[in-house]
Amino acid sequence: MSAKTAIIGAGAWGTALAKVIAEKNNEVVIWCHEEDTRDAINRTHENTRFLPGVVLPDNIHATGDIQEAASGREFLVLSVPSLYLLDTVKQILSAPSIRDGETAIAVVAKGFLPTGKGPRLILETLEDYLPGFYQQSLVYIAGPSHAEEVACGKITGLIAASENAKNSIRFRDLLKSKNLLVFSSFDVRGVQVAAAAKNAIAIAFGMLDALKHQGEGSRFAGTQLFGDGTDSLLLAAGLNEIQTLGMAMGATHPETFSSISGIGDLDVTCRSELGRNRKFGKEIIEKNILESFRDIDDLLARIAELSYLPEGIAATKYISILAEKHRLKLPISLGLYQILNRELEPFDFLHNILGGLGY
C-alpha cells in the first residue's frame, strides 16, 4: 500500500530522501520555501538548485503551502536546517493529522537548538512544542551519507533512532532499499550528539587538509608538520570528544560512537569533498573567509553570505556552552570556537592542540 509522505524542506538531502521513498511507489510531497525550486521540481522533475542532474520520479510534487504538505500524511520527515527547524515546526502544529498524532515524524536535521535552557538536543526540544502523542515517539535519522550519492543509488547506511521501536521500524521500512541500508537504534541522544558534533570536527579537518597543501609563500609557516597521520590523529581525537560530550548528555550505548552513526558519519563528513563543513574549513585557510566577520555571532547572523550552510558553525558555538555546563575538556571543539570567534589562528591551534594531545 502506498504511504503518503511529506518532506519538509527541499534541500539536497530532503530531495534525495523524497526520491528514495517515491521510487518505492509512495506518494511524496515536498514543501519548498523557494518558488523557483518548486517550479523546477513540478515542471522538469529536477531540483536544479540543490540537487542538479538528478531526475525525480513523477510521484513527487512540490508545494509552497506547508499546511498542505503536512496534512493527512502517514509519514513526515523534517529536513530543514537546524537553524530554521523550530520556526518551521511551529507552522505545522495546526495541521489536523499532526494535532491528532496520526502522522509519524522523523528528523534528519543535524545540530543543537538554542532555548531558554541553553542548547538542547533536537528531539527533546521539538517534544516541548508538538502534541503529547509525540513524547518519546519521534525518530531521528542520521548516518554517513551524502545526498548526491544516495540520489544516485550508491550503497549507504543510516540509523533510525527512537525510543519508540515501532516508529523506528516504520521509518526503517519506509526508507530501506537494496542500496540504502537502515538500522534501528534506541540511543536517541547518542545518535543526535554524534550527528551534530561531527560537523564541528569536520571544519577543523578541512583547515588541516588545506594547511597540508599550502605552498611556498603561504601566510601559514611550517605546514610541513602535517601529514596523513595527522589526519587520523585529528579524527580519533575528535571522535573521543564527541563520545565525551555524548555520554555527558545522556547517551545510553557507548557503541553508538563506534557505529556508522559515530565514526562512520564523522569519517565521511571529514574526508569527503562533498561535505560543506570540510569545505568551509578549507576556505578559512585558502580564502581567508573569516576576515569578513567580526566574531562567531556575526558569522551566524550573516551566514547566508557564504552561499552554502556549514551547520558546524552553530554546533561549535553550542558545544562550547555545553562543555562549560558539563565541565568537559574538549580542546579541539573549544579551539575551533576561538578560531571562529577570531581569537586564534588556525595554524597555531592545530599545531599546539594536536602536538600537545599526548602531554
Long-range contacts (C-beta under 8 A, 24 or more apart in sequence): 2-26, 2-27, 3-27, 3-74, 3-75, 3-174, 4-29, 4-72, 4-73, 4-74, 4-75, 5-29, 5-73, 5-74, 5-75, 5-76, 5-77, 5-174, 6-30, 6-31, 6-69, 6-70, 6-73, 6-75, 6-76, 6-77, 6-103, 7-31, 7-69, 7-76, 7-77, 7-79, 8-66, 8-69, 8-70, 8-76, 8-77, 8-78, 8-79, 8-80, 8-88, 8-92, 9-78, 9-79, 9-80, 9-81, 9-88, 9-109, 10-34, 10-37, 10-38, 10-41, 10-47, 10-50, 10-62, 11-50, 11-79, 11-80, 11-81, 11-147, 12-47, 12-50, 12-51, 12-147, 12-148, 12-151, 13-79, 13-108, 13-145, 13-147, 14-77, 14-79, 14-80, 14-108, 15-41, 15-47, 15-50, 15-51, 15-54, 15-56, 15-147, 15-151, 16-51, 16-54, 16-147, 16-148, 16-150, 16-151, 17-77, 17-79, 17-108, 17-150, 17-175, 18-56, 18-60, 19-54, 19-56, 19-57, 19-60, 19-151, 20-150, 20-151, 20-175, 20-177, 20-180, 21-174, 21-175, 22-56, 22-57, 22-59, 22-60, 23-57, 23-177, 24-174, 24-177, 25-59, 26-59, 26-174, 27-59, 28-59, 28-60, 28-61, 29-60, 29-61, 29-62, 29-63, 29-68, 29-69, 29-73, 30-60, 30-61, 30-62, 30-63, 30-69, 31-62, 31-63, 31-64, 31-65, 31-66, 31-69, 31-70, 32-62, 32-63, 32-64, 33-64, 35-64, 37-62, 38-62, 38-63, 38-64, 51-147, 51-148, 51-151, 54-148, 54-151, 54-152, 66-91, 66-92, 67-91, 67-92, 67-94, 67-95, 70-95, 70-97, 70-98, 70-103, 71-95, 71-96, 71-97, 72-96, 72-97, 73-97, 73-103, 74-103, 74-104, 75-103, 75-104, 75-105, 75-106, 75-170, 75-171, 75-174, 76-103, 76-104, 76-105, 76-106, 77-105, 77-106, 77-107, 77-108, 77-141, 78-105, 78-106, 78-107, 78-108, 78-109, 79-108, 79-109, 80-109, 81-109, 81-111, 81-309, 81-311, 82-109, 82-110, 82-111, 82-112, 82-113, 82-122, 82-196, 82-311, 82-314, 83-111, 83-300, 83-303, 83-309, 83-311, 83-314, 85-109, 85-111, 85-113, 85-122, 85-126, 86-113, 86-125, 86-126, 86-129, 89-126, 89-129, 89-130, 90-129, 93-129, 93-130, 93-131, 98-130, 98-131, 99-131, 100-131, 100-133, 101-131, 101-132, 101-133, 101-134, 104-137, 104-139, 104-167, 104-170, 104-171, 105-130, 105-134, 105-137, 105-138, 105-139, 106-138, 106-139, 106-140, 106-141, 106-160, 106-167, 106-171, 107-138, 107-139, 107-140, 107-141, 108-140, 108-141, 108-142, 110-142, 110-195, 110-196, 110-199, 110-311, 110-315, 111-196, 111-199, 111-311, 111-314, 111-315, 111-318, 112-196, 112-314, 112-315, 112-318, 112-319, 112-322, 114-318, 118-321, 118-322, 118-325, 119-318, 119-321, 119-322, 121-189, 121-192, 121-193, 121-249, 122-192, 123-188, 123-192, 136-163, 136-164, 137-162, 137-163, 137-164, 137-167, 138-162, 138-164, 138-167, 139-164, 139-167, 139-168, 139-170, 139-171, 140-188, 140-191, 140-192, 140-195, 141-171, 141-175, 141-182, 142-191, 142-192, 142-194, 142-195, 142-261, 142-265, 143-260, 143-261, 143-264, 143-265, 144-260, 144-264, 144-265, 144-267, 144-268, 144-269, 145-265, 145-268, 146-268, 146-272, 146-274, 146-275, 148-274, 149-274, 150-180, 153-179, 154-179, 155-179, 155-180, 155-181, 156-180, 156-181, 157-181, 157-182, 157-183, 157-260, 157-264, 158-182, 158-183, 158-260, 159-183, 159-184, 159-185, 159-191, 159-259, 159-260, 159-261, 160-184, 160-185, 161-185, 161-186, 161-187, 161-188, 161-190, 161-191, 161-192, 161-261, 162-186, 162-188, 163-188, 183-260, 185-253, 185-256, 185-259, 185-261, 186-252, 186-253, 187-251, 187-252, 187-253, 187-256, 189-246, 189-249, 189-250, 189-251, 189-252, 190-246, 190-247, 190-251, 190-252, 190-253, 190-256, 190-257, 190-261, 190-262, 191-256, 191-261, 193-242, 193-245, 193-246, 193-249, 193-251, 194-242, 194-246, 194-256, 194-257, 194-261, 194-262, 194-265, 194-266, 195-261, 195-265, 196-311, 196-315, 196-318, 197-241, 197-242, 197-245, 197-246, 197-315, 197-319, 197-333, 198-238, 198-242, 198-265, 198-266, 198-269, 198-270, 199-269, 199-277, 199-310, 199-311, 199-312, 199-315, 200-277, 200-312, 200-315, 200-316, 200-319, 200-333, 200-336, 201-234, 201-235, 201-238, 201-239, 201-241, 201-242, 201-266, 201-269, 201-270, 201-312, 201-332, 201-333, 202-266, 202-269, 202-270, 202-275, 202-277, 202-278, 202-281, 202-312, 203-277, 203-278, 203-280, 203-281, 203-284, 203-310, 203-312, 203-313, 203-316, 203-336, 203-340, 204-234, 204-238, 204-281, 204-332, 204-335, 204-336, 204-350, 205-231, 205-234, 205-235, 205-238, 205-270, 205-271, 205-278, 205-281, 206-270, 206-275, 206-277, 206-278, 206-279, 206-280, 206-281, 206-282, 206-283, 206-284, 207-281, 207-282, 207-284, 207-285, 207-339, 207-346, 207-350, 208-234, 208-281, 208-350, 209-278, 209-281, 209-282, 210-281, 210-282, 210-283, 210-284, 210-285, 210-286, 211-285, 211-346, 211-347, 211-350, 214-285, 220-285, 220-346, 220-347, 221-347, 222-347, 222-351, 223-347, 225-351, 225-355, 226-350, 230-354, 231-270, 231-271, 233-354, 233-357, 234-270, 234-332, 234-350, 234-354, 235-266, 235-267, 235-270, 237-332, 237-354, 237-357, 238-266, 238-270, 238-332, 239-263, 239-266, 241-330, 241-331, 241-332, 241-333, 242-266, 244-328, 244-329, 244-330, 245-319, 245-322, 245-323, 245-326, 245-328, 245-330, 245-333, 248-322, 248-326, 248-328, 249-322, 249-326, 276-308, 276-309, 276-310, 276-311, 277-310, 277-311, 277-312, 279-308, 279-310, 280-306, 280-308, 280-310, 280-312, 280-313, 284-339, 284-346, 285-346, 290-339, 290-340, 290-342, 293-342, 294-342, 295-340, 295-341, 295-342, 296-337, 296-340, 296-341, 296-342, 299-340, 313-340, 316-340, 331-357
